[in-house]
Structure formats: C-alpha cells, structure tokens
C-alpha cells in the first residue's frame, strides 16, 4: 500500500523539482539581461523599453514566474524555495561574462554565504500544514493574525514606496530590496492559493464554487498587482545597483518574508523545536554575514572602479 502511494505521489514532486530547477536558471538570467538592456539604452540615450535585450530579460522573468507557479503547486514550498539559490549563483556567473561585474573575494564569499544560510534557514523552518480546499484556505486568510500581518505589510509598503524610495532608493539598496521582498509575501501565497481555488471554482457547481471563484479572482488580482509593482522596483534597482548584489540580497530577504508569511498563515510556529530554532538562528547569522560582505564588496567596487571595463559582450 505504501509503495503504491509513493509511486502515485513521487512523479508530480519530481516534476515540480525539475520545473523549479529550470525556473531558477531562467530567473538567474532575468536581472542580468534587464540590467544589460538598461545599460545599452542609457548609452544610446533612449528608453530601455525599446531595447531587445531588456525585453528578453522581461520574457525570461515571465517564463520563470510561470515555472515557479507550476512548481509551487506541484511541490512543497520548502523543497522549491532552496532551489532558488541555483539562480543566484548562475546569475553571478552570467553577470561576470555579460556585464563584467566581477565580484571580489568578499563578494563571492558573501554570495555563497547568502545561499547557504538561506538553505539552512529553509531546512529548519516550520513545515506548513496541508490545506486541501479553498474553504480551508479562505478560513486561514481570514484569521485575525494573518489579516493584521497583511495590513502591517501593506502599510509598510506604502511608506517605503511613497516616502522612503524617492528620498533614499538610489543611495540604499535595501529600500528597493525591501519593497520587492515584502511583495513576495503576497505573490507566493497567491500562487499556492490559486491552484486550490481553481480546483473548486472550475471543478463543479453550487455555492461553494461561487465562493471559490471569488477567492480565485481576488488572489489573481493580488498576484497581478504584486508582480507589476515588483517588476517596476526591480528595474529601478537595476538602474542603480549591481545585478549580482541585488539578486543575492533579494533572494535572502524574499525567502525570509515568504517563510514568515507562511508561518503566520498556517500557524506553524507551535511545531518548532529547539534544534530547529538553533538551526534558523545559525541560518540567519550566516545570511546576515553574507549580506554584510556583499554590501562591503559593493561599496568597495564603487570606490575603486577600474578605468577599463573590457569589451561589451552584447553590443
């Protein structure tokens, strides 16, 4: 009996893992290609919206997000999210070739520490309870704790986008990173919920399907708005900062906010033991050191920028 169940569940999980791996490599190329398009358009004095390389990065982002959506609905998030570290490392290699963004020793060490710390954090994070229906998901979304958390995130986003970003966005990378990462709380939750809501909304009739359809449309709207705002501020960040540094820090903060949102939505913290608490503390410490090294590396590269940047690979 157990063997037959494993045969039934393993193929979808394996497919989800492969989709997540491919999506990670695609996502790793998006920031590099968009940054390249921004630099090319700046050199020509035009808008990056007319640049083919920028559009290739944008299409890669869309393909990567579709892959993430499929992976999150086929495989547990605790399996999918660590694979995003592959995209960070691939993006660093790609940026060194296309953008000549050569990380120094501190930058490379910081990138590795960010990836390793995030993976440790995810491994020891609380595991989500299974939600099998849109009604159950709707009940979780209406929980006062999650509603309060969502309102606080929205309030923080408004403050960051309206007041902090115009004043400090071009001088502090964490402003744009924070905006994009906080929006991740809504994008991943919406992706997971859309799969459940679609099954009930389009799988049969009755009052429950009408409620599921409303939930589906609400989640779809939330996902669309979140992605559009993320897209805008990602490009703002790439106009001013290294794609290597932004991608590594963004992966860390995005992962952390998604874990927090998931823990609150599924009430997971009660199941966390001492070993997992120590593991998460070690992961957070490793991540913090990695981010610090990346910031130091970025500031050093701005201070001692080489006179010659080498040939342009995609002009």
Secondary structure, DSSP 8 states (H G I E B T S, - for coil): -HHHHHHHHHHHHHHHHHHHHHHHHHHHHHHHHHHHHHHHHHHHTS-GGG-HHHHHHHHHHHHHHHHHHHHHHHS-HHHHGGGHHHHHHHHHHHHHHHT-----HHHHHHHHHHHHHHHHHHHTS-------SHHHHHHHHT-HHHHHHHHHHHHHHHHIIIIIHHHHTTT-HHHHHHHHHHHHHHHHHHHHHHHHHHHHHSS--SHHHHHHHHHHHHHHHHHHHHHHHHHHHHHHHHHHS-HHHHHHHHHHHHHHHHHHHHHHHTT-GGG--HHHHHHHHHHHHHHHHHHHHHHHHHHHHHHT--S-----S--
